[in-house]
Amino acid sequence: MTMKFKDKLQQAPWWLLVAFLLALILGWNILADQSYELIFNALSKGIWMTLKVTFIAFLSAVSLGLVIALAGFSSIRLIREVVRFYVEIIRGIPVLVLLFYVAFVVAPALVDGYNWLLQKPIELGWLDSARTRDFNMVWRAVFALTISYSAFIAEIFRAGIQEIDKGQIEAAQSLGLKDRYVFRFIIFPQAVRKVLPPLGNDFVAMIKDSALVSVLGVQDITQLGKVYSSSTFKFFETYNVVAFLYLILTISLSLMVRGLERHLRRFERH
Amino acid sequence: MKLTWITSLFSVCVAVAAGAAELPDLNGRTVIAVTENAYTPLNFVDAKTGQGIGWEYDAFNEIARRLNMKVDWQLSSWDTMIQAVKDGQFDVGMDGITITEERASQVDFSAPYMVSEQFMLVRANETKFDDAKSFAANPDLLVGSQPGTTNFYVAVYDILDGDETNPRIKLFETFGAAVQALKSGDVDVTLMDATSARGYMGANPGAFKLVGGPLGTEQFGFILTPGSDLTAPINAAIESMKADGTMEALNQKWFFDYKQTN
């Protein structure tokens, strides 16, 4: 019994306690100090935007990444080469640069393409021609984050799938299981547990990288912080609050991811 | 705008300084000056030499000459520059910084050394509006701007309704991004001073034009560490340079005669 208690004491997340205390102190400052309160009110309007951009971009990046990873195992050489090309190129371009490319090159090109494809119905007055501004900056930012992260996530899935013993797949095939069932019942359930920790890592990274969408004027936490600090010149105070808000998001979300991992490990033992 | 008390304070300082015929002598003291090299023609990089040049470089070097100080030029980005000047890491900062009351509670401002006028840069084929009034009247039209800059405040207070969160203002990180957004049709106007506008029109032949007259004026000042002992001498030097036509000559040199070769 005592051993167990000692064990628990040792495993307790002490870093979290310290982080919590720090948050209390900063939170108290925000409540007590009028100028911090003003900053907090101005910036907290951006939390929803940060979460929206991150969640949508992450879910799309996971879906796209999975498709890319599976395409990477294709028996057709051309598809495999295209996948390699995509992953290597996208992975090598900074998120910030991708944001500018997508916002100012890809998005206008897509809009032009849409207008060109639907030339006839537009001329007949059945459809309105699209304007670049109809492709909202928020969605361009989400699109750019999706593309950027899909390359990393595809690599995570690839590693997870490759780790599964070939023998299992061969055994399943020799039992006469169709390929898609082999994937669904043999590969996928095991791969999910393998990829979850690195995926959680990428999720936290994306919350932070979503700050970059502020360069497109998306009103997230960082953008509101920039606006506030450059009009008041209170840079230090403002970035304190920015850091505080991001920490609340990243720590609480990474705790959730950890909880999910623990749940899946328990599931594995049974 | 809300500058009355600052301007009256400045005019007192300036009057005092003008009374003293001789400028203070700082005995060769080294002053660390900082700018960003991202605001043509006030401070920017000479494409040929890679050196920082511009109106503010010339003006501050001249101030230093008159006050017998040496200038140690440094570079920094906008937000780190202001915080570092506030902390005393740099003595003086300049980047076409508009003097406002709220900012003056964080750093010291010199006397204004320049009045900026903003113009409306639009796509060359723009027909929906031709001045600030007709722009404001059409709720579909958008303006591209940068947070905390002169053109942002002019857009808010001189064109739109004074609401700094007006959704008709789309904010971008840099002038370049806002102009790009104008070009691709995301916004319908960006505000900038006549020189920068001419630069963009020159670099994109046939893409842009200016409409309407000059809009709301803003005053630029050097920023100094709070309580700085340099404020009074610098103000005196600015006053002497206004009086003897040096400022006018700098305006002529950088806003009219200088041709940017890309």
Chai-1 contact restraints between the chains, C-beta under 6 A:
chainA,res_idxA,chainB,res_idxB,connection_type,confidence,min_distance_angstrom,max_distance_angstrom,comment,restraint_id
A,F104,B,Q180,contact,1.0,0.0,6.0,A-B,restraint_1
A,P108,B,S184,contact,1.0,0.0,6.0,A-B,restraint_2
A,T132,B,S184,contact,1.0,0.0,6.0,A-B,restraint_3
A,T132,B,G185,contact,1.0,0.0,6.0,A-B,restraint_4
A,T132,B,D186,contact,1.0,0.0,6.0,A-B,restraint_5
A,R133,B,D186,contact,1.0,0.0,6.0,A-B,restraint_6
A,V215,B,E173,contact,1.0,0.0,6.0,A-B,restraint_7
A,G217,B,K170,contact,1.0,0.0,6.0,A-B,restraint_8
A,G217,B,L171,contact,1.0,0.0,6.0,A-B,restraint_9
A,G217,B,F172,contact,1.0,0.0,6.0,A-B,restraint_10
A,K226,B,P147,contact,1.0,0.0,6.0,A-B,restraint_11
A,V227,B,P147,contact,1.0,0.0,6.0,A-B,restraint_12
A,S230,B,P147,contact,1.0,0.0,6.0,A-B,restraint_13
A,S230,B,G148,contact,1.0,0.0,6.0,A-B,restraint_14
A,S231,B,G148,contact,1.0,0.0,6.0,A-B,restraint_15
A,T232,B,E102,contact,1.0,0.0,6.0,A-B,restraint_16
A,F233,B,I82,contact,1.0,0.0,6.0,A-B,restraint_17
A,F233,B,R103,contact,1.0,0.0,6.0,A-B,restraint_18
A,F233,B,Q106,contact,1.0,0.0,6.0,A-B,restraint_19
A,F235,B,D79,contact,1.0,0.0,6.0,A-B,restraint_20
A,F235,B,Q83,contact,1.0,0.0,6.0,A-B,restraint_21
A,F236,B,Q83,contact,1.0,0.0,6.0,A-B,restraint_22
